[in-house]
């Protein structure tokens, strides 16, 4: 019998997912992390990308987060995301448009703030497209 860890994925809009998993993979700022039951406690920032939840039996659930925080306790993983969506809810055409808008903004930026904002928007759009392509 496999051990499980409880995972909650929450965004500003509300709870996206709550349930048990055998393993959780998340896009931490320092690189992708894999969390198994009884993982050592950890708190880290998340970058835009895909969260994968292995619920066992060969079934994987996919989510997109635009950034946020990851908290790990031995039997609980909490993801507090700025934006979180089930991966199948992502709109590829909209992500492509957002990517083009961000690339245009990078070319036409007038201040450091505009540049930083455009870079962040581009990172989110690219992360959404990668998540869609993996599915």
Secondary structure as GFF3:
##gff-version 3
##sequence-region A 1 135
A	DSSP	beta_strand	5	11	.	.	.	ID=ss1
A	DSSP	beta_strand	14	21	.	.	.	ID=ss2
A	DSSP	beta_strand	23	28	.	.	.	ID=ss3
A	DSSP	beta_strand	31	36	.	.	.	ID=ss4
A	DSSP	beta_strand	42	46	.	.	.	ID=ss5
A	DSSP	beta_strand	49	56	.	.	.	ID=ss6
A	DSSP	beta_strand	59	65	.	.	.	ID=ss7
A	DSSP	beta_strand	68	73	.	.	.	ID=ss8
A	DSSP	beta_strand	76	81	.	.	.	ID=ss9
A	DSSP	beta_strand	84	86	.	.	.	ID=ss10
A	DSSP	three_ten_helix	87	89	.	.	.	ID=ss11
A	DSSP	alpha_helix	92	107	.	.	.	ID=ss12
A	DSSP	alpha_helix	112	134	.	.	.	ID=ss13
###
